[in-house]
Amino acid sequence: MNLGIEAAGETLWLLPDGAVWWPAARTLFAADLHLGKGAAFRVQGQAVPAGSSARTLARLEALATSHGAERLVVLGDFWHSAEGLTPALLESVSDFAQRLPTVLVLGNHDRRIHPPGLPLQAVSTALPLGPLTAAHEPPPPGMPGFTLAGHWHPAVVIASRAGDRLRRPCFVHYPHALVLPAFGGLTGALTLRRADLARHGAQVAVLGDGALHWLPLRR
């Protein structure tokens, strides 16, 4: 189940996969893929299975195809580290970007290592897209306009009456911004306090089992 929000006069659809669909512009947004993270760990001798980056790209392309997307905007941290930029990964990304026009707003992991020569557009600052802005770092409260961002890898903890606790990735919808969960398969998460979210007027949509659910917040 997708969830719709209104932002700057536009309708955006939050997708259970952790991406955002902007139908009026035929544009798909995703954040924090961290491609090559597994390879970087393996270079350091860590026993991390291969294939995570390929699966991330495949999930993203399937999502774009199913929605008829004409453009993908990645909200930063497309790459993880220089050690992960293997020839196989660069070839896969090149093929991917030739099939799906891709814009990358460079994130903190990308800025020093983004390789030249790939058939995608990379921008180093926030990118205006009509009434919306695409960025990596979420803007501070009170900023004008409406920004889509990543960087935080947001998650919240859900507790049951029996005392069980579960941490789940989430979208965070502020009056001025939407923060996307990390799309990559090998990413950590920043746990946000529900009281802080409520105090800042946020809405939270939690990812789970192919669906999204608004999470009640108490001030």
N, C-alpha and C positions, 0 to 999 in steps of 0.2 A: 504494500500500500504506500503510495506517494502522499506527501503532505504539501499543500500549496501555501505560499505566503505572498503578501503584497509588499513590494519594496520600490520606492521612487516611481510609483505609477506602473510598475511592471509586475507580472505574475512569474514567480519562480517556483519550481517544483523540487522539493527535497526528496532524494531517492534513497531507498533502503541500502543501496550499495555504498552510500557515503558521498555521492556526487550531487550536483545541482543541474537541473535542466532549465534553460531559459528559452521557451518555445518561440517567442516573438523574434529572436535573433538566431534561432537554430544553433544555439551554443551550449556546450556541456562544460561545466566547471568541475575540477577535481584538485585536491591539494595533497602535498606531502607524499609523493610516491616513493621517495628514497630508493630509487633504482640502484642496484649494485651493492646494497648493504650486505647481503649474504656473502657475496664474493669478497668484500672487504674483510669480513670476519674470517673467512677461510684463509685469506692471505696471512692472517695473524695466527693461524693454527687452530682456530675455533671450529668445532664440529657442527657447522650450520649447513643444512641440506641445500642443494642447488635447486634452481627453478623458480624462486619467488618472484624475481623481476619479470620473467616470461609470463607467469600467471597474472601478475598485476597488469601488464600491458594487454594481455588477452581479455581480461575482465573489462578494462577500460574501452577497448575497441568494440567488444560485444555490446556494451552499454551505448556507445555512440551510434552503432549501426541500428540497434533496436529503436532509437529515438529519431533516426534520420538526421543526426547532427552534421552540420556543415563546418563546424569549428570546435576545437577543444582549447580551453584556456586552463593551464596548470598554474595554480596559485603558489608556486614556489616549492623548493626542495624536491625537484624532479630527480636529482642525483643525491647520492649519500656522501661519497668521498672519492678521492682520486684513485684509491686502490681498487675501487669497484668498476672503473671504466674499462672493462675488458673489450677486446675487439668484437666479440660476439654480441655483447650488449649494445655497443655503438651501431653495429649493423642492424640489429633488431629495431632500435629506435629510429634509425634512418628509414627503414622500410615502413615502420608504423607512421611516421610523420609524412611520408609520401602518400599514404592512403588517406590520412586524416589530417587536414590542415591544423597545425598546433602552434599555440602561442604560449611561451613560458615567461611568467613574471619571476625573475630570478630571486631565489630565497637565500638564506644565510649559508646553506650547504652548497649552493650552486655558484655563488658569485666569483669564487677564485678558480673553479675547476671546470666550468661549462666549456665543453670542447667546441672549437670552431668547425665550420663546414657541414654541420647537420642541416637538413632541410626543414628547420622550424625557426620561428621568429622568437628571439629572446629580447626581453626589455628589462632594464635595470631598475626602473622606478614603477610606481603605481600606474596602472594603465586605465585611462578613461574609456568606457564603453557606453556611449550615449549617457543615459541617466545613472548608470552604475559605474563603480570603480573596482578594478581587480588589483589586489595587492597580496603580499605575503604576510606581513605583520598586521594584525588587527589594529585599527586606529583607536586613539583614546576616546572616551565618551565625549559627546558633544560636538564631534566633528560633523561638518555639513555633508550632505549627500548620503549615499549608501554604498558601503564597501563590502565586497566578498573577499575573505581572507582565509589563511590557514595558520601554519606555524605552531599553534598550541597543541595539536593532536588532542582535542578536548574529550574528556570522559567524565562520567558521574558515577557515584556509588549508589546502588539501590539496595535497600535493606528490607527483609521480610519480617513479619511479626515473630517468626521463630528465631530471629537473630542471624539468619543467613545474609551474607553480603555479596553483591555482584557488581563489578565495575564494567561499564559499557561505554563504547564510544558514542559521541552525540554531536548534533548540530547545536550551536548556540546562536539564537536570534536576538540581537539587541535592536533598539530603535534605529541605530545608525549603521549596523553592520551584521553580517552573517559569517560566523566562523565555522568552517567545514572540518569534519573529522579527517584524520589521515587516511588516504586511500591505499597506501602501500601495505603489503602483506607482512612486513617485518618492522613494524613501527611501535614505539612505546606510546604512552599517553600521559597527559597532564590531568590529574583529577581535580576538578573544580568543585568548590564548596557551594552547595545549593543555596545557602543563606546569602552568599556573596552574589550569586546570579540573580536571585530575587531582588536584592537591594539595588541592582543596576537595571532592573526592568527587563531582564532577559527571559526568553522562552527557550525551552530545551526539548529537542526531539531526539529520543534515544533509538539507536539501531538495535534490531533484534529479530532474528529468524525471518528475514525477508520482509520485514515491515518496520514502520516507524511509529513511535508513540510519543505524544506530548507528555512531558513529565510535570505533574503539579508541583509548584514551588510555593513555599510559604515565606512571607517577609519576616 
